Amino acid sequence: MCKLSIIMPIYNKSKYLGNILDSIQRQEFKDFECILVDDGSTDGSQLICDNYSENDDRFITIHKPNSGVSDARNVGLKKSKGKYITFIDADDSIESDYLLKLVRDIEQNSVDIAIVTMKKIWENNSKVEYINTSLNGKYSFKKIMPNFAKIQLSTGIFGFSCGKILRRDLIGNYLFDTSITLAEDFDFYLKLYPKVKTIYFDDDCFYGYLQESENNSTKEDDKIDYFTQLKINLRYRDFLKRMNSYNGNNKKIIDSRITSYVYFIIFHSNRNEIDIKIKQLFELIDKNDIIININNNLMQNLILFLIKRKKSNMIKAILQSYDVLRNLKKLV
C-alpha cells in the first residue's frame, strides 16, 4: 500500500498531458501511485499514458471506452490503494512540492480533508486569478458551517474535485454520479462532508486550474439539464439541514438558488416539451416542499408567480408571447 493515490481522468488531453505527468514524476514526495484512466482517448493521450506506465511503476494506466469524467474517476477510486486520495486533471498544473504539502497538511494537522488555494490560469499565462477563501489553518467543520453557502457561492471551493486531499476511508464506497455532467464534483463531496469532523485550509499551496474553451465546464443555457441541477441543490439543502445549518445566510442563498433553477427549468425548456416539463416540475415541487421566493426581475417574477399557482396554460402563453417579441426584436 502506498501513502497517496492520485486519480487522473484523461480524455484527449495530449496537448497538456506530458507536462502534468512530468510534474508528478518530479515531485519531492515519492510515495504515491498515479492512476491514469484513459477514457477512450483518440488523440494519442493513450500512448502517452502507456509510456509513463512502462517506465515508472508508480503510474498505472487503465484504458476504457469513453463514458465521461465521473465514470473515469470512479474507476480510479475502485483501483486506488493509497491511504489518502487526491484528484488531478490532465490539463492542470502543480508545483514540485504540491504532493508533499498535501500529505503534510492532512497528517501533521490530523484532519479528514485539506483544501488548497485554487489558481485559475488562462492559456499562455495571459491571466492568473486566485480563489481565496480567507481561511487558513485547521477548523472544525461545524465552525465553518454558518458561512458554508457564502464561501461556496463566492469561490466554489467546496465543489472542486481537485485541490484537495482526503482520507480514503472517508470516501468508503461513495462514487460520482455518472448521470450528472455538470456540478458532479459538488454532488460527490456533498455525500462526504457530513462525515468530515476537521478540515485544513492551506493558503500557501496552489493548484493550477487551466481556463480554456475545451476545458471549461460552462455550458450554453439550453444545453444544461436544469432538472438535475435543481435536484443537486435540493441535496445541498438536505445537507445543510442535516448539519443543522439551514438558517441565516445558508438558507437565504440555497433558497435563492433553488428558486432560480425552478425558473430556469421552464424558461430554458424546449417549447415543444413545455407541457411535460411543467408537469414534472409541479410533481418535484410537491414532493420536495419547495418554497418559491419571488424577488427577481419582472419576467422571472411573473413565471414564478404562475408556477406557484400551477397555471400551466398561462405559463405557456407568456412564454409564447415572449418568444414572438424576442424574434421581432431580432428582425428589427
C-alpha positions as CSV (number, residue, x, y, z in Angstrom):
1,M,0.0,0.0,0.0
2,C,1.3,3.5,-0.9
3,K,0.6,6.7,1.1
4,L,-1.2,8.6,-1.7
5,S,-3.3,7.7,-4.7
6,I,-3.6,10.3,-7.4
7,I,-6.6,9.8,-9.7
8,M,-6.4,11.4,-13.2
9,P,-9.3,11.1,-15.7
10,I,-8.0,11.6,-19.2
11,Y,-9.8,12.3,-22.5
12,N,-7.9,13.7,-25.5
13,K,-5.5,15.9,-23.5
14,S,-2.3,15.1,-25.3
15,K,-1.5,18.8,-25.6
16,Y,-1.1,19.0,-21.9
17,L,-0.6,15.5,-20.6
18,G,3.2,15.3,-20.8
19,N,3.6,18.4,-18.7
20,I,1.5,17.3,-15.8
21,L,2.8,13.8,-15.7
22,D,6.4,15.1,-15.7
23,S,5.4,17.4,-12.8
24,I,4.1,14.4,-10.9
25,Q,7.1,12.3,-11.7
26,R,9.4,15.0,-10.3
27,Q,7.5,15.6,-7.1
28,E,9.5,15.8,-3.9
29,F,7.0,13.4,-2.3
30,K,7.6,9.9,-3.8
31,D,5.3,7.5,-2.1
32,F,2.4,7.6,-4.5
33,E,0.5,5.8,-7.2
34,C,-0.8,7.7,-10.1
35,I,-3.9,6.1,-11.7
36,L,-4.3,7.3,-15.3
37,V,-7.8,6.5,-16.5
38,D,-7.8,6.9,-20.3
39,D,-11.5,7.5,-21.1
40,G,-11.4,6.4,-24.7
41,S,-8.9,9.0,-26.0
42,T,-8.2,9.2,-29.7
43,D,-5.6,11.9,-29.9
44,G,-2.5,10.0,-28.7
45,S,-3.2,10.5,-24.9
46,Q,-3.5,6.8,-24.5
47,L,0.1,6.3,-25.8
48,I,1.5,8.9,-23.5
49,C,-0.1,7.1,-20.6
50,D,1.3,3.8,-21.6
51,N,4.8,5.3,-21.9
52,Y,4.8,6.6,-18.3
53,S,3.4,3.3,-17.0
54,E,6.1,1.3,-18.8
55,N,8.9,3.4,-17.4
56,D,7.7,4.2,-13.9
57,D,5.8,1.6,-11.9
58,R,4.1,4.2,-9.8
59,F,2.0,5.1,-12.9
60,I,-0.9,2.7,-13.6
61,T,-2.8,3.1,-16.9
62,I,-6.4,1.9,-17.3
63,H,-7.9,2.1,-20.8
64,K,-11.7,2.1,-21.1
65,P,-14.4,3.2,-23.6
66,N,-15.4,6.8,-23.3
67,S,-18.2,7.2,-20.7
68,G,-17.4,10.6,-19.0
69,V,-15.2,12.0,-16.3
70,S,-17.4,10.7,-13.4
71,D,-17.1,7.1,-14.5
72,A,-13.4,7.6,-15.1
73,R,-12.9,8.9,-11.6
74,N,-15.0,6.0,-10.2
75,V,-12.7,3.5,-12.0
76,G,-9.7,5.2,-10.4
77,L,-11.3,5.2,-6.9
78,K,-12.1,1.4,-7.2
79,K,-8.4,0.8,-8.2
80,S,-6.8,3.0,-5.6
81,K,-4.8,1.6,-2.7
82,G,-3.5,4.7,-1.1
83,K,-4.2,5.8,2.5
84,Y,-5.1,9.2,1.0
85,I,-6.8,10.3,-2.2
86,T,-6.3,13.4,-4.4
87,F,-7.6,14.2,-7.9
88,I,-5.6,15.9,-10.6
89,D,-6.9,16.8,-14.0
90,A,-4.8,16.1,-17.1
91,D,-4.6,19.8,-18.3
92,D,-3.8,21.4,-14.9
93,S,-0.5,22.2,-13.2
94,I,1.1,21.7,-9.8
95,E,4.4,22.9,-8.2
96,S,7.2,20.5,-7.3
97,D,6.3,20.4,-3.6
98,Y,2.5,20.1,-4.2
99,L,2.1,16.5,-3.0
100,L,4.5,17.0,-0.1
101,K,2.4,19.9,1.1
102,L,-0.9,18.0,0.7
103,V,0.3,15.0,2.7
104,R,1.8,17.3,5.4
105,D,-1.4,19.2,5.6
106,I,-3.6,16.2,6.3
107,E,-1.1,14.3,8.5
108,Q,0.5,17.0,10.7
109,N,-2.8,18.6,11.4
110,S,-4.7,15.3,11.9
111,V,-7.7,16.3,9.7
112,D,-10.1,14.5,7.5
113,I,-9.6,16.7,4.5
114,A,-7.3,19.5,3.4
115,I,-8.1,22.1,0.8
116,V,-5.5,24.3,-1.0
117,T,-5.8,27.6,-2.9
118,M,-7.1,27.2,-6.4
119,K,-5.2,29.2,-9.0
120,K,-7.1,29.8,-12.3
121,I,-4.6,30.0,-15.2
122,W,-5.6,31.1,-18.7
123,E,-3.8,29.8,-21.8
124,N,-0.2,31.0,-22.2
125,N,-0.4,32.5,-18.6
126,S,-2.3,35.5,-20.1
127,K,-4.2,35.8,-16.8
128,V,-4.0,34.3,-13.3
129,E,-6.7,34.5,-10.7
130,Y,-6.5,33.2,-7.2
131,I,-9.6,31.7,-5.5
132,N,-9.1,32.5,-1.8
133,T,-11.5,31.6,1.0
134,S,-9.7,33.9,3.5
135,L,-9.5,30.8,5.7
136,N,-6.1,29.4,6.7
137,G,-5.3,26.6,9.2
138,K,-7.3,23.9,11.0
139,Y,-11.0,24.3,11.7
140,S,-13.8,22.0,13.0
141,F,-16.2,21.6,10.1
142,K,-19.1,22.7,12.3
143,K,-17.3,26.1,12.8
144,I,-17.3,26.9,9.1
145,M,-20.9,25.7,8.5
146,P,-22.6,29.1,9.3
147,N,-20.7,30.5,6.3
148,F,-20.6,27.4,4.1
149,A,-23.0,28.7,1.4
150,K,-21.5,32.1,1.3
151,I,-18.0,30.7,0.8
152,Q,-19.2,28.2,-1.8
153,L,-21.1,30.9,-3.7
154,S,-18.1,33.3,-3.9
155,T,-15.4,30.7,-4.5
156,G,-16.9,27.3,-5.5
157,I,-14.1,25.8,-3.4
158,F,-16.1,23.1,-1.8
159,G,-17.2,21.7,-5.2
160,F,-13.9,21.3,-7.0
161,S,-12.8,17.7,-7.2
162,C,-9.1,18.8,-7.4
163,G,-7.1,20.9,-5.0
164,K,-8.0,18.6,-2.1
165,I,-6.6,15.6,-0.2
166,L,-8.8,13.3,1.9
167,R,-8.7,10.0,3.7
168,R,-9.6,7.0,1.6
169,D,-11.7,5.6,4.4
170,L,-13.7,8.8,4.5
171,I,-14.8,8.1,0.9
172,G,-15.7,4.4,1.6
173,N,-18.0,3.1,-1.2
174,Y,-19.2,6.5,-2.3
175,L,-18.8,7.2,-6.0
176,F,-19.5,10.0,-8.5
177,D,-23.0,10.0,-10.0
178,T,-22.4,9.2,-13.7
179,S,-25.7,10.6,-14.8
180,I,-24.6,14.1,-13.9
181,T,-22.4,16.1,-16.3
182,L,-22.3,19.5,-14.5
183,A,-21.5,20.1,-10.8
184,E,-20.9,16.3,-10.4
185,D,-17.9,17.2,-8.2
186,F,-20.0,19.2,-5.7
187,D,-22.7,16.4,-5.7
188,F,-19.9,13.9,-4.8
189,Y,-18.5,16.0,-1.9
190,L,-21.9,16.7,-0.5
191,K,-22.1,13.0,0.3
192,L,-18.8,13.2,2.2
193,Y,-19.0,16.5,4.1
194,P,-21.4,15.2,6.8
195,K,-18.6,12.7,7.8
196,V,-15.9,15.4,8.0
197,K,-15.0,16.5,11.5
198,T,-12.0,18.6,10.8
199,I,-10.7,20.5,7.8
200,Y,-7.5,22.3,7.0
201,F,-7.1,25.2,4.6
202,D,-3.7,25.9,3.1
203,D,-3.3,29.3,1.6
204,D,0.4,28.6,0.8
205,C,-0.2,25.7,-1.5
206,F,-1.6,26.2,-5.0
207,Y,-3.4,24.0,-7.6
208,G,-3.3,25.4,-11.1
209,Y,-6.6,25.0,-12.9
210,L,-6.5,25.7,-16.6
211,Q,-9.2,28.0,-18.0
212,E,-9.7,27.5,-21.7
213,S,-12.6,26.6,-24.0
214,E,-12.2,22.9,-24.3
215,N,-11.6,22.6,-20.5
216,N,-14.3,24.9,-19.3
217,S,-17.4,23.2,-17.8
218,T,-19.6,26.2,-18.7
219,K,-22.5,25.2,-21.0
220,E,-25.0,27.1,-23.1
221,D,-28.2,27.6,-21.2
222,D,-30.3,25.4,-23.5
223,K,-27.7,22.5,-23.0
224,I,-27.9,22.5,-19.2
225,D,-30.1,19.8,-17.5
226,Y,-31.7,22.2,-15.1
227,F,-33.8,19.4,-13.5
228,T,-30.6,17.7,-12.5
229,Q,-29.1,20.9,-11.2
230,L,-32.3,21.6,-9.2
231,K,-32.0,18.1,-7.7
232,I,-28.4,18.7,-6.7
233,N,-29.4,21.9,-5.0
234,L,-32.1,20.1,-3.1
235,R,-29.4,17.6,-1.9
236,Y,-27.4,20.7,-1.0
237,R,-30.4,21.9,1.1
238,D,-30.7,18.5,2.7
239,F,-27.0,18.6,3.6
240,L,-27.5,22.0,5.3
241,K,-30.5,20.7,7.2
242,R,-28.5,17.6,8.3
243,M,-25.8,19.8,9.6
244,N,-28.3,22.0,11.5
245,S,-27.2,24.9,9.3
246,Y,-30.3,25.6,7.2
247,N,-30.6,29.1,8.6
248,G,-29.3,32.6,8.2
249,N,-27.2,33.2,5.0
250,N,-27.1,29.5,4.2
251,K,-30.9,29.4,4.0
252,K,-31.1,32.6,2.0
253,I,-28.5,31.5,-0.5
254,I,-29.8,28.0,-1.1
255,D,-33.4,29.0,-1.3
256,S,-32.5,31.6,-3.9
257,R,-30.6,29.0,-5.9
258,I,-33.5,26.6,-5.8
259,T,-35.9,29.3,-6.9
260,S,-33.6,30.2,-9.8
261,Y,-33.4,26.6,-11.0
262,V,-37.2,26.3,-10.8
263,Y,-37.4,29.3,-13.1
264,F,-34.6,28.1,-15.5
265,I,-36.3,24.7,-15.9
266,I,-39.3,26.4,-17.5
267,F,-37.7,29.4,-19.2
268,H,-34.9,27.5,-20.9
269,S,-37.0,24.4,-21.8
270,N,-37.7,23.3,-25.3
271,R,-41.1,24.8,-26.1
272,N,-42.3,21.5,-27.6
273,E,-41.7,19.8,-24.3
274,I,-43.1,22.6,-22.1
275,D,-46.2,20.5,-21.0
276,I,-44.1,17.6,-19.8
277,K,-41.6,20.0,-18.1
278,I,-44.3,21.8,-16.3
279,K,-45.9,18.6,-15.1
280,Q,-42.6,17.2,-13.9
281,L,-41.7,20.4,-12.1
282,F,-45.1,20.6,-10.3
283,E,-44.5,17.0,-9.1
284,L,-41.0,17.8,-7.9
285,I,-42.2,20.9,-6.1
286,D,-44.9,19.0,-4.3
287,K,-42.6,16.1,-3.4
288,N,-39.7,18.3,-2.1
289,D,-41.6,21.0,-0.3
290,I,-40.0,23.7,-2.5
291,I,-40.8,27.3,-1.4
292,I,-40.6,29.7,-4.3
293,N,-39.4,33.2,-3.4
294,I,-40.4,35.9,-5.8
295,N,-37.7,38.6,-5.7
296,N,-36.1,39.0,-9.1
297,N,-36.8,40.6,-12.5
298,L,-40.2,41.1,-13.9
299,M,-40.2,38.1,-16.3
300,Q,-38.9,35.8,-13.6
301,N,-41.4,37.1,-11.1
302,L,-44.3,36.5,-13.4
303,I,-43.3,32.9,-14.3
304,L,-42.6,32.1,-10.7
305,F,-45.9,33.6,-9.6
306,L,-47.7,31.3,-12.2
307,I,-45.6,28.3,-11.1
308,K,-46.7,28.8,-7.5
309,R,-50.3,28.7,-8.6
310,K,-49.8,25.9,-11.1
311,K,-51.2,27.9,-14.0
312,S,-49.7,25.9,-16.8
313,N,-51.7,27.3,-19.6
314,M,-50.8,30.9,-18.6
315,I,-47.2,29.9,-18.4
316,K,-47.2,28.6,-21.9
317,A,-49.0,31.7,-23.2
318,I,-46.5,34.0,-21.5
319,L,-43.5,32.1,-23.0
320,Q,-45.0,32.0,-26.4
321,S,-45.6,35.8,-26.3
322,Y,-42.0,36.3,-25.1
323,D,-40.6,34.2,-27.9
324,V,-42.6,36.2,-30.5
325,L,-41.4,39.5,-29.1
326,R,-37.8,38.3,-29.0
327,N,-37.9,37.2,-32.6
328,L,-39.4,40.5,-33.7
329,K,-36.7,42.3,-31.8
330,K,-34.0,40.3,-33.7
331,L,-35.7,41.3,-37.0
332,V,-35.7,45.0,-36.1
